[in-house]
Amino acid sequence: MNKKVGERIRAFREKQNLSLQDLAGRTGLAEDFLCAVETKDLYPSLGPLLKIARALGVRLGTFLDDHVSRDPLVVRLSERTEEFSMHQDGDKPASHNYFSLGKGKTDRHLEPFFIEMHPEPEEDKTLSSHEGEEFIVVVSGQVQLVYGRETTIIGPGDSIYYNSVVPHNLSAAGDGSASIYAVLYFPE
């Protein structure tokens, strides 16, 4: 069973007998946006996915898991698959491609990802915030973090750790692509 994230969200919503209108009320997100998440796998940032997970009473990783593994969880580079992409709208190419490194570990408290980041226009770099913390290590390219009113550029081997409740945006810096390892913590 290899369901997409949007299909899993819809399945959890329907299992709880919630309409899109009910979910919109619980999350503060627009119904048409939630419909796009479920049917088109459209995500502008992790913030809305986290709101949906909380509204459904599950952790974010629940939307990524389609099987359960035993400890220790090993994810081979050759087996790594893209789970979802971040889009500002469905017509533009993805700005971020997320590869879950914790998929299958159902009792996890952290969300580890390998993320490919592609150049995007400055106007598409909107700030988001959510509870928790993020730890980033740059693998390749240059990465820009806008954190509140401060902007920081980091490169290969550099890391950054921050509280994600402060409005922030993480993106490829300049015209080149970048890749990172990211570990996100969302308190329950």
N, C-alpha and C positions, 0 to 999 in steps of 0.2 A: 504494500500500500504506500504509494508515494504521492500524497496529497500536497497541493500548494498551500502556502500559509493562509491565503484568503479562504480557501475551501475549509480549512480547519477552523478558522474563526467562525464561519457560517455554521458549521456543524455544532460547535459549542453553544452558539447563540440559539440555534433551533432546539438543541437538547434541553435548554432552559426555558423553552417556549417564549422567547423574547422576540419581538418584532424589531425591525431596524429603527423604528421610532423609539421603542423602549431603550435600545442600546444608545441611541443618540442622546436621550435624556440622562442616562447614567454617565456618559462620557463627556458630554458637552460638545461632541463632534457632530457635524451636519450629516443628515441621512444620506444625501447624495455622495458625500465623501466615504461614508461607511459602505455604501453599495459598491463604490469603486474599489475599496480595499478587498471586499469579498469576491468580486467578480473579475477584476482586472489586476489583482495583486499590485495595487498602486499605493506606495508609501512615501511620503515626503521626508519623514524622519522617524526615529525610534519612539519619540514622545507619544504620538497617537497610538502606536501599537501597545505601549505600556498602559495607556488609559483604557484601551479595549480589554487587555488582559485583566486589569484590576476590576473593571466593571463586570467581567465574567467570572471573577473569583479564581483565576488561574495565574500562574507565573508566565512571563514572556516565553520562556523556553518550551512551554507546553505546545505552542503553535509550531515549533520546529521539530518536535519529536514524533517519529512514526514507528519507532521500535525501541525496545529497552535493552540496554547492554549491561554487562556486569563489570564491576571494577577490576582493574583500572580500565578506563575508556581510552582506547588508542585510535587516533584518526591519522591514517597514512596520507601523505601528500597526494598520492595517486588516487585516493578514494575521496578526497575533499570535493564537495559539490556546492554550488551556489544555492543558497536557500531563498534569498529575496534580494531585490534591488530597490534603491531609493530613487523616486522620480518626483519632480515638482509637478509634472503633468505627463500624461501618457504619450504625448507626441515627441518629447525630447528624450535623448538617450539617458540612460541611468547615470547618476552622479556617483553612486556608491553600490558596489556589489558585495553582499555579505555571505561569508562562508562560515557556518557554525562549526565550532570546534568542540562543542559540548553536547551536540545532538545525540540523544540516546541515554544520557545520564540524567534520569528523571528526578533524582534527589539533589540536583545541583543548586547552589545559591549564587553562583557567578554565571555570567554569559560570556564565554570566550569566542572571539571571532577573528578571522582573517578578513580584511576588508580591502578591496581594490577601489581607489578613489580616482575619479576622472575630472578633468577641468570643467568648470561650470561658470556661467556669468555671475558677477558679483551680486546682481539683483536677485538671483535665485538662492543666495546663501542666507537663509533666514535663521534667526536664533530660536532655539527651543530649550526647554528645561523640563526636568523630571527629578523625582527623588532618586538618590543613589550617588554612586561614584563611578568614575571611568579612569582606566589606566591604559595608556597608549604607548606602543613602541613602534617607531618608524622603521620599515624594512627597506623601502626604496622611495626616491623622490623627495619632494619637500611638502610638508603639511602645515597648514595654517589653522590655528585655533583662535577664534574670536571668543573671548571669555569675559562677559560683561562688557566693559569699555576697553579692554586690553586685547591686543593682537600679538600673538607669538608665532614665529616660524621655527619649525624643528625639522631636522634631516635624519638620514639613516643612522641608526644606533641611538638616537636621542629618544627620551621618553618624557611623558608628561602625565601627571596624576591630578585629578580635580573633582570637586563636588559638582554634580550635574544639576543641582537645584539652581545654580547661577545660569542665566541664559547664555547659551553657547552655540557655536557652529564649528564643526571640524570638516575641513575640505582640503583638496589638493591645492597647493599654492602655485600661482602662476599658470603657465600654459601646459605644464607636464602632468602626467599621471603620478600617483603615489600608491604605496601599499603599506598597510599597518597591521599589527596585531593589537587587538583591543580586548580588554576584560572589563565588563560592566557588572556592577553590583546594584541590584534593586532591592531595597528593604521590603519585607513582607508587610 
